[in-house]
Amino acid sequence: MRPFAYVRAADVDEAVRAVAGEPGAKFLGGGTNLVDLMREGIERPATVVDVTALPLAAVDDLPDGGLRIGALVRNSALAADPRVHARYPMVSQALLAGASPQLRNMATVGGNLLQRTRCPYFYDAAAACNKREPGAGCDALGGFTRGHAILGVSESCIAAHPSDLCVALAALDAVVEVRGVGGTRRIPMAEFHRLPGDTPHVETALAPDELVTAVELPAVPVAARSRYRKVRDRASYAFALVSVAAALEVRDGVVADVRLALGGVGAKPWRARAAEELLAGGPADEDAFARAAEAELEPATVRPGNAFKTRLARATIVATLRELSG
Amino acid sequence: MSTEVAEAGRAEAVRQVGRPADRFDAPEKVTGRAKYAAEFPYPDLAYAALVHSTVARGRITALDAGAARAVRGVIEVLTHENAPKMRPLSRLNLGSFVKGTNVDYLGTDQVHWNGQPIAVVVAETPEAARHAASLVRVTYEELPAKLDFAAEEPHAVPQKGNAIMRSAADKGDAHAALAAAPVKVDLRFTTPPQNHNAIEPHATTAFWQGDRLTVHDTTQSIAFLRKHLAMRFGVPERNVRVLAPFVGGGFGGKGMVWAGTLLAVLAARATGRPVRLALTRESVYHTVGGRTPTVQRVALGADRDGRLTALIHTSVARSGGMPGQVTAASRHLYAAETVHLRQSLVDLDLLPPTAMRAPGEAIGTFALEAAVDELAWELGVDPIELRMRNEPERDPLTGRAFSHRMLREAYALGAERFGWRERDPRPGAMRDGRWLVGMGVATAYHPSLIMPAAATVRLGADGTVLVRCGLHEIGVGAATAQAQIAADALGVPLESVRVEVGDSDLPAGPMAGGSAQTASAAAGVLAACDKLKRQVLALAGPPLRGRKPEEVQARDGGLHVGGSGMTYAEILAGAGRDHVEAAVKAGWARFLARTARDGRRWVRAASGAQFCEVRVDADTGEVRVSRWLGVFDVGRVVNAKTAASQLRGGIVMGIGLALSEQTLVDPRTGRVVNPSLAEYHVPVHADIPRIDVHYLDDPDPTTPLGLLGVGEVGITGVAAAVANAVRHATGRRVLDLPITLDKLL
């Protein structure tokens, strides 16, 4: 690991100022991803600003029945919160499907939004990677692509977004609250992560000085009946090949409300709006679920190593909706 | 049967052997007091880190270590331009037997694989060493490289065999018999390369005092490593001390001498400092060989009753390291009328493979036992019944006797305990909600070997016993097992026995490999105990004076004839001795002669029946192993607890082989793409169900104490049992490991 300066911030504004004044400075939350990447020489911040002492670790009720989750709430704490269990089971399930208990005890909600891809070519400094070094090329193209995305990809980058939590947040229309030197702003989840295009190194809408301070979950009544289903290569401690965050309400055999988002297949946490539109107001049966899944996956760009993901995603969407409709 | 061996097995009423004794080292390990190779402190210790090549083949044209040298705390950057030269290997030296590769590290500008160490940074802290290593800039002249196993497979050349490891066999005309067979299967299997992931990554602490070298190393072969280092660094063997009191898992990955060990010793010599080189997990992937990939063909012909008329098993694997015996089980498992076995190898410009738990047998039994299962489907016969119809009375190829063969008993007991009768034979017929349930079996088989081992046994006047043998505590409870054996041989309580292991100053123990360590050391320890008893008897007064050793029983802390006897303390006190010691030397010539002789007399192996239940998600193809039962014939069991752990551990590793483990080598670059525990998927706890292990506990009549080895047989047959259960659950035969869900969608 290369040497770096370590600063411990006492309040939010001090943290933001510390990063704003240092090109290449990074906020440090749980460190479960950043420290790994620093060890690998992929992230090379000159300064690390530790924000874990900031008062951002509360989960508060919102007047509309939603929740405001501080950016420093640990994954394990959020997963265990009874309000999350009751109102957004998919959030709790997504958190518990990720990493290991030790990592979940460290990892923060804010950091989870900023997780970087697990593309092995991104992780190997000897490989070409446009995300790591703009313009260098992409060794994933023509390489091993089992873990790579099929939706939202570009010729510059086919990396998948690795987060489980973000898939649930995408389904729930969460809002990300951030603070920079210019003040506070609110970014809808759908706009928080960026598609790679020809700038895969730009991953989020955050400005360099902006710190994630909270995530707000609006009231989503349908989410009380929701599910996060993660399919992977072993039973635990693996990233998703495909994951599905779904909420479904069926009235008289008709889909009254539905939320659907996908993980493991998207260049960013993938809200399945095409599928939702097809499902809404229609029959809640196997055929409808399959048609909706196919519509969502129709624009998929596959490679030999990840072509199975369209079939797997379709099967997982159908199975999850079937379970919720039963 | 050799008479001395039979007596050793019979004379001692078994008291400690067989008991589930707690391992002696458990408190040390649980409390963290047990010291491993990277934990020995030295004043002035320096730390090393490796720089790995990023091309597969070529030569270094420029190496700029300026930035690395400028890092604060860096002591030296060793490269091919400034490193002291190591001596070449000698064909005549047994230490050459454990070379991991032929590469002359830092001796030339040549690069032989992507990830080869090309420089070593030595610094005051491990952090400075690693950071500086990342700053070394290298340019290469690249040369064409052969990197794609699949592409090179057609160019494979026959593997050379030898007296112990044969590589080809023919009985009759198997191809004609196959063509004429009314029922047949002919399948092509592939297994991927795999890497070692012992919990302790390889590490070395090396310290030179003049021409004397002390090395703390993660090794499974202390005696060979010592010879190897003496040869490579040009010092007498007696000047080299290798210490390995605890090793955090071996599995074959620590049997050979790899770059990390050599370069730590080289760095210590070059800098005059004690040097520690603890490999990162990634460096283990780049410098320590793993399991070879294979392509295998198994073709079976049978008559309509399921009797095998033809058995063809051919394999293509990678050359280098220790060639695996991929088709070995096919020599011994089935009474086929005709047999054709071939093993071939391809050369690649990659880090050579090495032994990895049942190197050939783990993957060879996958292909053979999956093909037998498929034949059972073709015939509509129960797969256990098909095996029993083809169970040979004598070794099928040679006609020699089996020293021990209890597969019928293993399958009968296994079927009863597993509930095999409740299996609905139709594919996909057993269902539990979204899960398709399947049950599969396969035969486990691993040859049994005994290697030379020296040992001394010292009896104190207080009745305590010290056993000294340079064997390896790689996590199996090896010392405890030898204590149990010595306690019974001398008739003393287990608490009276202490065992010293893991040091080249001790009598040379066997390598911890080939499932042979416990049986090999037992032979030495038993012989030393026998010698010791004779010496003690010779010192004894009445009522023992003049008694023949055969008349005397060792029990209750002394020697006895009928109802009368004396304690060891009494005998030694009477003779005015404070201790008696007996030593047994290891003889390689005798070992080779005995191995050849035994091989002509009988076929000896551990075996077993693996029973697996899987659940396959009907929508997604996810496979979960839900139940496991293994019934093993491993001869006598020394320690019921640690033996079961080894067998269970083999099954766990086999489940990884079956479902998830695979080293991804990019065929464009030769680069390992997943060199981490996050991306290389060993099984996690959630992947492993309760595993029931039974052993038949019937001593083999041809080995000391009747041991057949437990280290490797547990992994054999596992991948086939999983594949066969998946076949039953889904109707799909997966021929390519690992069985990932995409192959079942």
HADDOCK unambig.tbl for C-alpha pairs under 7 A between the chains (distance, minus, plus):
assign (segid A and resid 1 and name CA) (segid B and resid 127 and name CA) 6.38 0.50 0.50
assign (segid A and resid 1 and name CA) (segid B and resid 130 and name CA) 6.77 0.50 0.50
assign (segid A and resid 1 and name CA) (segid B and resid 131 and name CA) 5.25 0.50 0.50
assign (segid A and resid 2 and name CA) (segid B and resid 131 and name CA) 5.43 0.50 0.50
assign (segid A and resid 120 and name CA) (segid B and resid 673 and name CA) 6.04 0.50 0.50
assign (segid A and resid 120 and name CA) (segid B and resid 674 and name CA) 6.56 0.50 0.50
assign (segid A and resid 126 and name CA) (segid B and resid 54 and name CA) 6.24 0.50 0.50
assign (segid A and resid 143 and name CA) (segid B and resid 666 and name CA) 6.67 0.50 0.50
assign (segid A and resid 233 and name CA) (segid B and resid 660 and name CA) 6.66 0.50 0.50
assign (segid A and resid 233 and name CA) (segid B and resid 740 and name CA) 6.78 0.50 0.50
assign (segid A and resid 234 and name CA) (segid B and resid 683 and name CA) 6.93 0.50 0.50
assign (segid A and resid 234 and name CA) (segid B and resid 687 and name CA) 6.58 0.50 0.50
assign (segid A and resid 235 and name CA) (segid B and resid 686 and name CA) 5.58 0.50 0.50
assign (segid A and resid 235 and name CA) (segid B and resid 687 and name CA) 5.42 0.50 0.50
assign (segid A and resid 236 and name CA) (segid B and resid 684 and name CA) 6.68 0.50 0.50
assign (segid A and resid 236 and name CA) (segid B and resid 686 and name CA) 6.22 0.50 0.50
assign (segid A and resid 238 and name CA) (segid B and resid 678 and name CA) 6.91 0.50 0.50
assign (segid A and resid 308 and name CA) (segid B and resid 742 and name CA) 5.97 0.50 0.50
assign (segid A and resid 312 and name CA) (segid B and resid 620 and name CA) 6.03 0.50 0.50
assign (segid A and resid 315 and name CA) (segid B and resid 619 and name CA) 5.58 0.50 0.50
assign (segid A and resid 315 and name CA) (segid B and resid 620 and name CA) 6.15 0.50 0.50
assign (segid A and resid 316 and name CA) (segid B and resid 619 and name CA) 6.77 0.50 0.50
assign (segid A and resid 316 and name CA) (segid B and resid 620 and name CA) 6.35 0.50 0.50
assign (segid A and resid 319 and name CA) (segid B and resid 619 and name CA) 6.64 0.50 0.50
